[in-house]
């Protein structure tokens, strides 16, 4: 009977998760010089500074940047912690993806502004899409992907995982994401899965990468988390627990601003914060 009850609970939660109104809101990571990073993102890769907030009592400052308003676009939240000028990105975090109409032209602009190019423009290995890789002042890598006009230029967050099928199952069941495609590249010994809340050409998606034979990575201390909107942080936490995740912050309002959140880790230890949709919009007012 206990097994039947658990199965019924899982089915009920999975149905709710799939119906919940979810959207990837922003990605959070740490930088050593906020003004330097803002300058690179706005001048080299065309982002806009959306807002800044300083929290002196907690000794940090945030800056939000992206290609459109936060209520409809996936954006970057930079965190500068007072007095800390460098971080270890580690081997586990991959890169961010940005869709541009002309990769070569974008790379030339980045070079002219003194930016670092890790890979010159050219077709992706095993495919025809023109890409390039550039690096920001803190060492975060950005993949430039040549695509037509898109409502969501900040289109990918790539993370390395130790068991791709386990990760896909978790993100489908606990987060309600859809598996958009899966590509195996035996020649280069890796497999990727694109997973998210909508098609790659119109939404930001997660690119999960499994490198053959590697189950653990050095995580570093630079990358922080992704934030996702939800209609109910309490039921979200239930789903995370029952589908194999670890809740690191029980659902409830944040002190001082009353925005309801819950935080969790996926099976590889990647952190996600779920934010109440209504409370998030109130923050932007």
DRENDRENKE-343758 format. One record per residue (C-alpha): residue number from 1; x, y, z; residue in one letter. Coordinates in pm, 1 decimal. Each point is the difference from the previous one (the first is absolute). Layout:
// DRENDRENKE-343758
n, east, north, up, res
NUM, X, Y, Z, a
...
This chain:
// DRENDRENKE-343758
n, east, north, up, res
1, 0.0, 0.0, 0.0, x
2, 288.4, 235.3, 79.1, x
3, 140.5, -52.6, -349.7, x
4, -340.3, 67.5, -156.4, x
5, -37.7, 315.7, 207.5, x
6, 347.4, 124.3, -101.4, x
7, -74.0, -69.6, -366.4, x
8, -328.2, 191.0, 23.9, x
9, 176.3, 293.7, 167.0, x
10, 268.1, 2.8, -270.5, x
11, -260.1, -6.2, -275.1, x
12, -199.1, 279.5, 162.2, x
13, 308.9, 217.7, 47.5, x
14, 126.0, -67.4, -350.8, x
15, -336.8, 105.6, -143.9, x
16, 12.3, 318.9, 204.9, x
17, 362.1, 74.9, -98.0, x
18, -85.2, -30.2, -370.2, x
19, -292.9, 240.9, 41.5, x
20, 188.9, 249.2, 217.1, x
21, 90.0, 329.2, -167.0, x
22, 378.0, -18.6, -17.4, x
23, 264.0, 209.3, -172.0, x
24, 375.7, 27.8, 35.4, x
25, 49.9, 346.3, 153.6, x
26, 372.5, 58.3, 41.8, x
27, 338.9, -156.5, 61.6, x
28, 213.1, 116.2, 293.5, x
29, 379.2, 0.7, 21.2, x
30, 281.0, 186.2, 172.4, x
31, 244.2, 248.3, -151.6, x
32, 306.1, 181.8, 131.1, x
33, -59.1, 346.1, -149.9, x
34, -360.9, 91.8, -68.3, x
35, 62.4, 312.4, -209.6, x
36, 256.4, -180.3, -217.4, x
37, -243.7, -284.7, -68.5, x
38, -292.8, 233.1, -71.9, x
39, 219.5, 188.3, -249.0, x
40, 89.9, -324.1, -181.9, x
41, -358.3, -126.8, -16.0, x
42, -147.9, 328.2, -120.4, x
43, 274.5, 101.2, -245.2, x
44, 108.8, -340.4, -134.2, x
45, -305.0, -226.3, 1.2, x
46, -279.4, 253.4, -19.2, x
47, -174.5, -48.2, 333.1, x
48, -178.4, 276.0, 187.8, x
49, 48.1, 84.0, 366.4, x
50, -352.4, -47.9, 135.9, x
51, 54.6, 91.1, 365.2, x
52, 249.2, -2.2, 288.2, x
53, -54.5, -45.7, 370.9, x
54, 249.7, 43.8, 280.1, x
55, -47.7, -187.7, 328.6, x
56, 265.4, 155.6, 226.2, x
57, -116.7, -179.5, 314.8, x
58, 69.4, -332.6, -177.9, x
59, 309.7, 140.1, -176.8, x
60, -97.3, -75.2, -360.1, x
61, -132.8, 168.6, -314.0, x
62, -212.1, -149.1, -279.7, x
63, -31.7, 108.0, -360.9, x
64, -261.9, -138.4, -237.7, x
65, 79.8, -6.7, -372.2, x
66, -169.6, -146.0, -305.4, x
67, -165.8, 58.9, -334.5, x
68, -343.5, 101.1, 124.8, x
69, -215.8, 63.2, 308.2, x
70, 26.3, -247.4, 288.1, x
71, -372.7, -73.7, -4.1, x
72, 31.1, -160.6, -343.8, x
73, 368.2, -84.6, -58.4, x
74, 264.9, -223.8, 152.9, x
75, 270.4, 225.4, 146.7, x
76, 331.9, -10.5, 182.3, x
77, 30.2, 96.4, 367.3, x
78, 359.8, 88.4, 83.8, x
79, 108.7, -1.9, 362.7, x
80, 295.7, 197.2, 130.9, x
81, 96.2, -85.3, 358.6, x
82, 187.3, 286.6, 164.8, x
83, 375.8, -51.4, -2.9, x
84, 6.9, -323.1, -204.2, x
85, 159.7, 52.4, -341.4, x
86, 29.3, -353.9, -139.0, x
87, -173.7, -338.6, 4.4, x
88, 64.5, -355.5, -114.3, x
89, -237.3, -88.0, -284.9, x
90, 99.5, -368.1, 14.0, x
91, -36.4, -261.8, -273.5, x
92, -365.4, -77.2, 55.6, x
93, -159.2, 318.1, -127.4, x
94, -3.2, 10.3, -380.6, x
95, -112.6, 323.4, -164.4, x
96, -285.5, 230.3, -92.1, x
97, -145.1, 7.0, -351.1, x
98, -85.8, 320.6, -186.9, x
99, -179.3, -0.7, -334.0, x
100, 131.0, 261.7, -244.4, x
101, -76.4, 61.5, -365.9, x
102, 366.2, 36.8, -103.0, x
103, 258.2, -184.1, 211.2, x
104, 303.0, 131.2, -191.6, x
105, -112.0, 362.2, 34.2, x
106, -65.4, -46.2, 373.8, x
107, 344.6, -155.1, 50.0, x
108, 167.1, 291.4, -179.4, x
109, -179.2, 244.3, 230.7, x
110, 109.5, -195.5, 306.7, x
111, 360.2, -1.5, -123.6, x
112, -12.9, 373.2, -65.2, x
113, -115.1, 55.0, 358.7, x
114, 286.8, -212.6, 133.9, x
115, -204.1, -312.5, 70.5, x
116, 144.2, -350.9, -1.5, x
117, -98.7, -242.6, -278.5, x
118, 47.4, -368.9, 87.0, x
119, -126.9, -140.0, -329.9, x
120, -17.4, 181.5, -329.7, x
121, -327.5, -6.2, -198.7, x
122, -66.5, -321.1, -189.2, x
123, -234.0, -299.5, -25.2, x
124, -65.0, -196.6, 318.2, x
125, 174.6, -338.2, 17.9, x
126, -214.9, -252.6, -182.7, x
127, -250.0, 260.2, -120.3, x
128, -55.2, 312.3, -207.7, x
129, -103.3, 268.6, 253.1, x
130, 259.5, 276.9, 13.4, x
131, 123.9, 60.4, 353.6, x
132, 280.3, 169.9, 190.3, x
133, 107.0, 8.7, 364.2, x
134, 94.3, 313.7, 190.5, x
135, 91.2, 60.3, 361.6, x
136, -100.8, 276.3, 237.8, x
137, 246.4, 170.9, 238.5, x
138, -68.3, -256.4, 276.5, x
139, 53.3, -300.8, -228.9, x
140, -365.4, -92.6, -64.2, x
141, -36.8, -136.8, -351.8, x
142, -269.9, 102.9, -247.3, x
143, -86.3, -200.4, -308.8, x
144, -118.3, 221.2, -285.2, x
145, -248.2, -186.7, -221.8, x
146, -93.3, 132.5, -341.8, x
147, -379.4, 8.3, -24.5, x
148, -273.0, 215.4, -142.4, x
149, -187.1, 258.6, 210.5, x
150, -120.1, -142.0, 331.4, x
151, -200.1, 139.9, 293.5, x
152, 250.4, -160.3, 242.2, x
153, 364.0, 59.0, -104.0, x
154, 131.6, -127.4, 335.7, x
155, -94.9, -351.1, -100.1, x
156, 203.0, -264.0, 187.4, x
157, 160.4, -87.4, 331.0, x
158, 232.0, -300.6, -33.8, x
159, 72.5, -214.2, 306.7, x
160, 199.0, -323.8, 24.0, x
161, -167.6, -300.8, 162.6, x
162, 119.7, -342.5, 104.6, x
163, -300.3, -206.2, -111.4, x
164, -198.3, 150.8, -285.8, x
165, -302.8, -228.5, 17.3, x
166, -31.1, 58.6, 375.1, x
167, 15.0, 376.4, -53.8, x
168, -255.2, -4.1, -281.8, x
169, -241.3, -201.1, 214.1, x
170, 42.4, 239.6, 292.3, x
171, -52.6, 317.2, -202.9, x
172, -303.5, -147.4, -176.2, x
173, -171.1, -121.6, 318.2, x
174, 106.6, 244.9, 270.6, x
175, 28.0, 315.2, -214.9, x
176, -259.6, -78.7, -269.1, x
177, 243.1, 66.5, -285.7, x
178, -24.7, -165.2, -341.7, x
179, 283.1, -189.6, -166.9, x
180, 40.4, 192.5, -326.1, x
181, 277.6, -205.1, -156.9, x
182, 288.2, -232.1, 83.8, x
183, 320.0, -21.5, -202.4, x
184, 277.4, -256.3, 35.6, x
185, 345.4, 91.7, -131.4, x
186, 208.7, -320.5, 27.5, x
187, 282.3, 151.4, -204.9, x
188, 49.9, 264.7, 268.3, x
189, -116.1, -221.1, 289.3, x
190, -291.9, 199.7, 135.5, x
191, -380.8, 4.1, -4.7, x
192, -222.3, 304.9, 42.0, x
193, -366.4, 46.2, 83.5, x
194, -196.7, 321.1, -52.0, x
195, -273.2, 35.9, 258.0, x
196, -232.3, 286.3, 88.3, x
197, -344.9, 159.8, -4.6, x
198, -26.0, 67.9, -371.4, x
199, 176.5, -22.6, -335.4, x
200, 368.5, 90.3, -25.8, x
201, -62.1, 277.7, -252.2, x
202, -231.9, 197.0, 229.2, x
203, 106.3, -86.2, 357.0, x
204, 305.5, -42.2, 214.8, x
205, 70.4, -370.6, 58.4, x
206, 235.8, -212.7, 204.0, x
207, 268.3, -185.6, -193.1, x
208, 100.2, -297.6, 214.5, x
209, 329.1, -158.9, -106.7, x
210, 133.4, -342.8, 90.0, x
211, 367.1, -56.6, -81.5, x
212, 69.4, -371.0, -43.9, x
213, 129.3, -160.0, 318.7, x
214, -6.4, 315.2, 214.3, x
215, -247.4, -16.1, 287.2, x
216, 139.3, 273.0, 226.4, x
217, 138.3, 348.2, -62.3, x
218, 174.6, 277.5, 190.3, x
219, -286.4, 237.2, 74.7, x
220, 189.4, 317.1, 91.6, x
221, -168.2, 288.2, 184.3, x
222, -93.4, 246.7, -275.0, x
223, -324.6, -129.0, -150.9, x
224, -296.7, 22.6, 237.5, x
225, -341.8, -103.4, -134.7, x
226, -290.8, 34.5, -239.2, x
227, -330.8, 152.6, 109.2, x
228, -333.5, -133.8, -128.1, x
229, -346.4, 144.6, 50.7, x
230, -281.8, -209.5, 149.0, x
231, -355.7, 52.1, 120.7, x
232, 64.0, -193.4, 323.3, x
233, 341.3, -36.4, 166.8, x
234, -143.9, -238.2, 261.2, x
235, -121.4, -261.4, -248.6, x
236, 318.3, 53.8, -201.6, x
237, 207.4, -103.1, 302.3, x
238, -215.4, -311.6, 41.9, x
239, 62.2, -99.3, -360.3, x
240, 375.0, 55.7, 27.7, x
241, 19.0, -224.7, 305.7, x
242, -212.0, -281.7, -140.2, x
243, 185.3, -6.9, -334.9, x
244, 350.0, -25.0, 141.9, x
245, 116.6, 356.4, 62.1, x
246, 119.0, 158.7, 323.8, x
247, -178.8, 304.8, 140.7, x
248, 262.1, 230.4, 153.8, x
249, -241.2, 275.5, 97.8, x
250, -350.6, -87.0, 106.0, x
251, -272.0, 201.2, -175.2, x
252, -102.1, 330.5, 150.7, x
253, 43.0, 379.2, -19.5, x
254, 341.6, 165.4, -1.0, x
255, 64.0, 225.4, 300.9, x
256, -55.6, 364.9, -76.9, x
257, -150.8, -26.7, -349.2, x
258, -253.1, -282.8, 55.7, x
259, 63.5, -161.6, -338.4, x
260, -77.4, -370.4, 36.3, x
261, 274.1, -235.2, -121.2, x
262, 133.9, -350.5, 40.7, x
263, 349.1, -121.9, -91.9, x
264, 114.3, -345.3, -104.5, x
265, 283.3, -205.7, -147.9, x
266, -27.0, -237.4, -293.6, x
267, 171.8, -344.3, 13.0, x
268, 332.1, 160.6, -106.8, x
269, -19.6, 279.1, 256.7, x
270, -104.6, 278.3, -238.8, x
271, -208.4, 253.4, 189.5, x
272, -336.7, 140.8, -107.9, x
273, -216.2, 256.2, 178.9, x
274, -374.1, 0.8, -69.8, x
275, -167.9, 338.7, 41.1, x
276, -371.7, 72.7, 43.2, x
277, -121.4, 152.0, -326.7, x
278, -214.0, 272.9, 156.7, x
279, 264.8, 97.8, 253.0, x
280, 263.8, 17.8, -277.5, x
281, -207.8, 246.1, -200.4, x
282, -50.7, 213.3, 312.3, x
283, 380.4, 22.1, 38.5, x
284, 20.5, 158.1, -345.2, x
285, -257.8, 271.8, 70.4, x
